[in-house]
Amino acid sequence: MEKIELKLIKVTDRIYYLPHYEKNDWCTIGLVIGDEHVMMLDSGASRRHVEMFMQQLEENGLPKPDLCALTHWHWDHTYGLAHLQGVTSFATKATNGLLKNMQGWGWTDEDMKKRIETGEDLAFSYPHINDEYPDKSEIKIASATVEYADTLTVDLGGVTVKLKAVENSHSYDCAVIYIPEEKCIFLGDIHYEDLLPVQPVYYADSHAKLITALRKFDFDKVLSGHQMLMSNVDLYAQLADVKLV
């Protein structure tokens, strides 16, 4: 298996992130450091993804998380959750329902192919899952400890994290994670297109609602699932430059 080396990046004294790794479709993992609690933002794709993140925290003298918030159900953001010990996790009710459903999935080639054919899962994901999990018995899927329907605010001590479900094109269960004191928002993949169709698409109505919802947050720093740190200007320019259906 390919050796991957990523370095933790500081955004503010309270916020750090481990960058995405495009080749393996690893997502960005974020960290918010409070005076009483430390929250991981998305749980990564696998045990080795989580272990790399934890190693980077140790090397940088940073505390390990006791909390984890998920943005949505896709494998690269959630399959690491099973490898977080003693961590309280948060997800929308929709995300948690999808995670619980995935716990019953089979992982033979036939099972995987059938899910693609029925639209239950993304064809885009499977080459990366096959690379990350040559032994499918190593796939462990955990559900979140705490479910919320729409909005949840978590006080970490000296800094708060606001979790908010928002309509979007990418996946109906997506939420954003907003840290108001740091003027930072963690998007996961909410600003990307729907990958289920043969040709990925942005839906005009859902995309407009996403932009309207984002403008209600006061942020100047943007962390997303598969890009480096952006400004709010960068984000809105990207959102304006998409083809809608």
C-alpha positions in Angstrom: 0.0 0.0 0.0 1.3 3.4 -0.9 2.9 5.5 1.9 1.2 8.8 2.3 2.7 11.7 4.1 0.6 14.8 5.1 1.4 17.6 7.4 -1.0 19.4 9.8 -1.6 23.0 8.9 -2.4 25.8 11.4 -5.2 28.2 10.6 -5.5 29.9 14.0 -4.4 29.1 17.5 -7.6 27.1 17.9 -8.0 25.6 14.4 -5.8 23.2 12.4 -6.4 20.8 9.5 -4.8 17.8 7.8 -5.1 18.4 4.1 -7.0 16.2 1.7 -5.1 13.7 -0.5 -6.7 13.6 -3.9 -5.2 10.4 -5.2 -6.8 8.3 -2.5 -9.8 10.6 -2.2 -9.0 11.3 1.5 -10.9 14.2 2.8 -9.6 17.1 4.9 -9.8 16.5 8.6 -10.2 19.5 10.8 -9.5 20.2 14.5 -11.0 22.8 16.8 -9.3 23.3 20.2 -11.4 24.5 23.1 -10.4 25.1 26.7 -12.5 22.1 27.8 -13.1 19.9 24.7 -11.3 19.3 21.4 -13.4 18.5 18.3 -12.3 16.6 15.2 -14.2 17.7 12.0 -15.0 14.6 9.9 -13.4 11.3 10.9 -11.4 10.4 7.7 -11.5 7.3 5.5 -9.8 4.6 7.5 -7.7 3.5 10.4 -4.5 4.7 8.7 -6.0 8.0 7.9 -7.0 8.5 11.6 -3.6 7.3 12.8 -1.8 9.8 10.5 -4.0 12.6 11.9 -3.3 11.5 15.5 0.4 11.2 14.8 0.4 14.8 13.5 -1.3 16.0 16.6 1.3 14.4 18.7 4.2 15.7 16.7 2.8 19.2 16.9 2.1 19.0 20.7 -1.6 19.3 20.2 -4.4 17.6 22.3 -6.3 14.7 20.9 -10.0 15.1 20.3 -12.7 13.9 22.6 -15.4 14.9 20.2 -16.0 14.5 16.4 -18.6 16.1 14.1 -19.5 14.5 10.7 -20.5 16.6 7.7 -22.2 13.7 5.7 -22.2 10.0 5.1 -19.7 9.4 2.3 -17.0 6.9 3.1 -14.0 9.2 3.0 -15.5 11.4 5.8 -16.9 8.6 8.0 -15.1 5.2 7.8 -12.5 6.5 10.3 -15.1 6.9 13.0 -14.9 3.3 14.1 -11.3 3.8 15.0 -11.8 6.7 17.4 -11.8 5.4 20.9 -13.6 7.3 23.7 -14.9 10.0 21.4 -18.4 11.4 21.4 -19.5 11.9 17.8 -22.3 14.1 16.2 -24.2 13.7 13.0 -27.5 14.8 11.5 -30.3 12.3 11.9 -30.1 11.7 8.1 -26.4 11.0 8.2 -26.7 8.6 11.1 -29.5 6.7 9.4 -27.3 6.2 6.4 -24.4 5.1 8.5 -26.6 2.5 10.3 -27.8 1.3 6.9 -24.2 0.9 5.7 -23.4 -1.3 8.7 -25.5 -4.0 7.0 -23.7 -3.7 3.6 -21.9 -6.6 2.1 -18.5 -6.0 0.4 -18.2 -8.6 -2.3 -17.6 -7.3 -5.8 -21.2 -8.3 -6.6 -22.6 -6.4 -3.6 -20.6 -3.3 -4.6 -21.6 -3.5 -8.2 -25.3 -3.9 -7.3 -25.2 -0.7 -5.1 -23.8 1.3 -8.0 -26.5 -0.1 -10.4 -29.3 0.8 -7.9 -27.9 4.2 -7.1 -27.4 3.4 -3.5 -23.7 4.3 -3.6 -21.3 6.2 -5.8 -19.4 4.6 -8.6 -16.8 7.3 -8.0 -16.0 6.0 -4.6 -15.2 2.3 -5.3 -11.8 2.5 -7.0 -10.6 4.5 -3.9 -12.3 2.1 -1.5 -10.6 -0.8 -3.2 -7.2 0.9 -2.9 -7.7 1.8 0.7 -9.3 -1.6 1.7 -7.7 -4.5 -0.3 -9.1 -6.6 2.6 -12.7 -5.6 2.8 -13.1 -7.3 6.2 -11.2 -4.3 7.5 -14.1 -2.0 6.7 -15.7 -1.0 10.0 -18.6 1.5 10.1 -19.7 3.2 13.3 -22.7 5.4 13.8 -22.6 8.7 15.7 -23.2 9.0 19.4 -25.5 12.1 19.1 -28.0 12.8 16.4 -29.5 16.2 15.7 -32.3 17.1 13.2 -31.3 20.6 12.0 -29.0 22.6 14.3 -26.8 21.9 17.3 -24.3 24.1 19.1 -21.5 22.6 21.1 -19.5 24.7 23.6 -15.9 23.6 23.7 -14.9 26.2 26.3 -13.8 29.6 24.9 -15.0 28.6 21.5 -18.3 27.2 20.1 -19.1 25.0 17.2 -22.4 25.3 15.4 -23.6 22.3 13.3 -26.2 23.2 10.7 -28.0 21.0 8.1 -28.2 22.9 4.8 -29.9 22.0 1.5 -27.4 21.4 -1.3 -26.6 19.5 -4.4 -24.0 17.0 -3.1 -26.0 14.9 -0.6 -29.3 15.6 1.2 -27.8 14.8 4.6 -25.0 17.4 4.5 -24.2 19.9 7.3 -21.8 22.7 7.7 -19.7 23.3 10.8 -19.3 26.9 11.9 -16.8 28.3 14.4 -18.0 31.9 15.0 -15.3 33.1 17.3 -12.7 32.2 14.6 -14.8 33.3 11.6 -14.2 29.9 10.1 -16.6 27.5 8.4 -15.9 23.8 7.6 -17.9 22.6 4.6 -17.1 19.0 4.1 -18.4 18.5 0.5 -21.6 20.5 0.7 -20.5 22.9 -2.0 -19.7 20.2 -4.6 -22.0 18.6 -7.1 -24.2 15.4 -6.8 -21.9 12.5 -7.8 -24.6 9.9 -8.2 -25.6 10.7 -11.8 -23.4 9.6 -14.7 -22.5 13.2 -15.2 -22.2 15.0 -11.8 -24.6 17.9 -11.5 -25.5 21.0 -9.5 -29.2 21.5 -9.0 -30.2 25.2 -9.5 -32.7 25.4 -6.6 -30.6 23.5 -4.1 -27.5 25.5 -5.1 -29.3 28.8 -4.6 -30.5 27.7 -1.2 -27.0 26.7 -0.2 -25.6 30.1 -1.2 -28.4 31.9 0.7 -27.7 29.8 3.8 -24.0 30.4 3.7 -24.4 34.1 3.5 -26.1 34.0 7.0 -22.7 33.0 8.5 -20.0 35.6 9.1 -16.8 33.9 8.0 -13.6 34.7 6.2 -11.8 31.3 6.4 -13.1 28.3 4.6 -12.1 24.6 5.0 -13.5 22.2 2.6 -13.4 18.4 2.0 -11.0 18.4 -1.0 -9.3 21.8 -1.2 -6.8 23.8 0.7 -7.9 26.7 2.9 -9.9 29.3 1.1 -11.3 32.8 1.8 -14.9 33.7 1.6 -14.2 35.5 -1.7 -12.7 32.3 -3.1 -15.7 30.2 -2.1 -18.3 32.5 -3.5 -16.4 32.8 -6.7 -16.3 29.0 -7.0 -20.0 28.7 -6.2 -20.8 31.3 -8.9 -18.8 29.4 -11.5 -20.8 26.2 -11.8 -23.1 24.8 -14.5 -26.6 24.3 -13.1 -29.5 22.1 -14.2 
